[in-house]
Amino acid sequence: MLKNYRALGWVGALLMLALASFTPGGPPLTRLAHPAFTPPPALAAQASPPPALMEPLALQILKSMSDTLKRSTSFTFMAVTIRDVPAITGQSLEFYARNSVAVTRPNKLLVHHQGDIVDGSIWYDGQRLSLLDSLTKFYARVTAPATIDGVLDLLENKFHEPLPVAAVLYADPYARLTKGLKTAFVVGDTSVDGVRAHHLAFTEAQADWQIWVQDTPRPVPTRLVVNYKNVPRIGSLRVAVDFANWNLNAQLPAASYLFVIPPGGKQIPIKAR
């Protein structure tokens, strides 16, 4: 299940990842191209699937992708995130971010984020969760749960800062993604950045979402689009994430996940909300 998006505090701004991030000073990341797709006539004539539609093939493809991530004990990826947020004038504003993520299961997570609103990083070393605003040098540290799953739950339940694509980081992505689903169907096949992909669509109580999954022996997501239905104090919100540079056999030294206080760093408290 893709959780709702809350109004941003300092932690929220730093965690505006959809989950995804970028290593400052690294090579530029180009958004993936998504050619126009012409749906089958039967689908084109049907604006939305029947309320009870749960297509087994859509769930099968989603599970295959999830199993790829579940079996990978250490992986990295990059992503470009675009968030559409309604302004007080009624128009939609876009906020852009470049991101890089590193995971070593079950208890290591590193995120570097550079975007329109904030530049920051997250380190989780199995014992402590550290957050840094790269521009102000403000940082915060808390004692963390024993697993990545626990950290993601902490961010959502205690700090009310769920990450829209955190589900791909959980130990069992399929269980998270299918929780609360109302409909699931295959839109069709297309090509994303030159790689054949399955286009899937899902609905749940708080969001409609689509995901593009590579048609490869080790399928990974290439794109995710989420349309939230009820976002408190903000209104509807659309989030699009283009994934790239997946490395399912990444070998990162343990020191990569350790936070080092930068020169001039100033610690601030994190308060539950």
Secondary structure, 3 states (H helix, E strand, C coil): CCCCCCCCCHHHHHCCCCCCCCCCCCCCCCCCCCCCCCCCHHHHCCCCCCCCCECHHHHHHHHHHHHHHHHCCEEEEEEEEEEEEECCCCCEEEEEEEEEEEEECCCEEEEEEEECCCEEEEEECCCEEEEEECCCCEEEEEECCCCHHHHHHHHHHCCCCCCCCHHHHCCCHHHHHHCCEEEEEEEEEEEECCEEEEEEEEEECCEEEEEEEECCCCCCEEEEEEEECCCCCCCCEEEEEEEEEEECCCCCCHHHHCCCCCCCCEECCCCCC
